[in-house]
Amino acid sequence: MNTQLPLAVQLAPELSLRDFITGNNGQLLDALARLARGEERDNLYLSGPEASGKSHLLMGLCALGQEQGLHCAYLPLKDLLDLPADLLRDMEQPDLLALDDVHLLAGRNDWEEALFVLFNQRRATSRPLVFSADRGPANLPLTLPDLRSRLGWGASYRVHPLDDRGRRELLRNQARSRGLIMDEQAVNWLVSHHSRDPRQLIRLMNELDQAALATKKARLTLPFVQQHLAA
């Protein structure tokens, strides 16, 4: 564990590859699982819009890798950019390193240079890096063209956001994990009348879970859901 980077090892315990709704991301999930099991050593690059599940995938990857006995680290760059870039100096040691939101480094010369050095260090020891960004590596407005080219080495996957069918599956799974039964009418109403962002749907499920506990209800009917989300 890198004592300089406490954020690098704070994984959300509820996020795993097992509970990620696959949708059109089957090949990507297979690639991540192989990497976590140590069957692959190449870098991976994930791109996709906000709320497509990139952070979930990176944290789930590290969690599975740790289960397999790997030393893994997850770096949420949006939380680290106010710190000195040289904190990347010692990050060549983890077996598996995931860097979330790498597009945020664009134009930050100190961070770009530090990542360039880190990339070369880890490549020399065959320790894979996994990146996420809001766009593909060729479209990153980086100051260092050599860094852009290196980010394009290895496999690149586009993360496909959930469609309505996937959102319904997410809600059913969230209810089931809480010991609740959600009527299909309630599922359809939530998908049709609330945010399509999976994070917001999970937040709504947390609210409904609290309401169900308070009222000792195990079934989430449409009237119950409408009543408690309108309160």
N, C-alpha and C positions, 0 to 999 in steps of 0.2 A: 504494500500500500504506500503510495506517495504521500508523505505527510504534508507536502506543499499544496496538495490538491484534494481537500476533503470532498469537494463537489464531484470529483471524478469517480467516486465509488458509492455515491448515494443513489441507488437505483430505486425506482418506485416499485414496491413489492407486488403490486397488483398487476403490473405490466409484464407479460411474457409472450413468447412467440406462440405458445399453445392457445392463448385466448384471442389472438389477433384474427379478425374476420378476413379470411383469405381473399374473397372476391376474385379479381383478375390478377392477383399477385402470387400465384402458386409457384412459379419458377423462382421468384425472389425469395420466398420463404424457404424453399428447398436449398437455395444457395447459402442463406444465412445459417440454416441448421448444419450444413456440412462444414461451414467455417467454425461454428461453435464446437463441433465435435473434433476439430483438428484435422478433418479430412481434406481441407483446402487451405492454401497459404497465400492465395492471391488477394490483392486489394479489391474492395467493392465500393461502388459509388452509387448512392441512392438520390434521386431527384424527384421532386413533386411539390404541389402547392401546399400551403399551410393547411393543417388539419387533415392531411392525407395519411398520417400515422407514422411518419418517419422517426420521430422520437421514440414512439412505442417500439418500433422495430429495433432500434439501436439498443435501447435498454433491455428489451427481451433477448437480443443476441448476447449481451454481456451476462445476463442472468443465466442463460443456458450454458454459456461457456464456463462460468464459475461452477455450475453443477457438474461439468465434465472435468473439473480440476484445473482449468486454465486461470491464469492471473489476467483479469480483464479490467479495463478502465473505460468509463464513459465521460466524455467532456462536453458539457452543454456550453458551447462557446458564447452564447448570448449572456451567460452569467459570469464569464471570465474575462471579457475584453477590457475591463477597467483595471485588470491586474497586469503586471509586467509580462511581456511575451516570453521572457526567458524561463518562465515556469514550465514551458514545454521541454526544457533541456533534459530532464531526467525521464521523459516519457517513452524512451526507446525500450524500456525493460518489460512492460506488460506483454503477455503473449498475444493479446488482442486489444486493440485500442480503437474506440469509436469516437469520432468528432462530429458533433451535431451542429447544423447551420453554418457550414464552412463558408458560405457566401458572405457572411458578416465580416470576414477577414479582408474583403476586397478594399484596397486603398489604405489598409493599415500596414505600412511597410515593415514595421518591426515584427508583426505577427506573420506576415507572409514569409519573411526571411526565416523566422523561427520554424515555421511549418515546413519550409523547403529543406532545412537542415534535418529536421526530425524525419521527414519522408526518406531521405537518403540513408540516415542511420538505420531505420527499421528495415529498409529494403536490403541493406547489406547483411542483416541477420535473419532475413526471411520471416519477419514478424509482421503480420498483416495489419493494414489500416482500413477502417470502414468510415466513409464520409456520407453526410447528408447535406443537401442544399436545395434551394428553391428552383434551381435550373441546372442544366448539364454543365460539365466542366468547360467545354468550349465556349460557353456563353458567360462565364464568370469574368467580371471586369477587374481582373487582377493586374497589379503593377508588374509582377514577375511573370513573364511569359513561360519561363521554364517550369514554374510551379503549376501553371495551368496545364501544360503538357503532361506533367507527371500525374496530376489528378485524373487524367484520362487513361492512365495505365490500369489494366485490370478490367473486370466486368462492370458494366454500368446498367442500372435498372431504373425505370420510371415507376414510381409508386402510384398506383391507381386509387383515387379516393373511392369510398364506399358509394354504391348506388342505393336506391331506396330499399331494394331487397336486402342488401348488406346492413343497412341501418335497422331494419326490422329484426334481423338476426342478432345484431348487437343488443337491442333492447330485450329480446327474449333471453339471451345469455346473461345479461346483467340482472334481470329479474330472478332467473334460476339460481344464480350464484348467491343471491340474498335469501333464498328459500321462499321466493314469492312466485305466484302464478299471474301472468299478465294476459288479460283477455285480448284477443286479436283486434277487436274494435279499438281498444286503448292503444295498442301498438300502432295501428294505422293512423289514428288521430295524432299521436305524438310526431310521427314522421311527416304528416301533412301540415301540421299547424305550428311546429316549433323549428328551431335551428337545425340545419342539416349537418352542423359541425358535430362529429362524434363526441368531442370533449364536452360540449354543452348537453348532449343527450345523456351522457353519464352523470353530469351534474344534476339534471332533472331526476334521474333515477335515484340519486342520493337523497334528494328531497322527498321523493315518494317512499323510499325506504324508511325514512324517519317518520313520515306520516303513518305508514303501515304499522310501525312499532308502537306509536302513540295510541293508535286506535285498535291495535291487536287484530289487524286484518292480514290475511295471507294471500288474498286475491285482489289484484288491481283491476277493477272494472272501469269502464269509460266514465261513468258518473263520478267515481272516486278520484280518478286522475284529474278530471276537469275541475272538480271542486278544490282539490288541494294545490293544484298549480295556479289556480286563479286567486288563491288566498293571498 
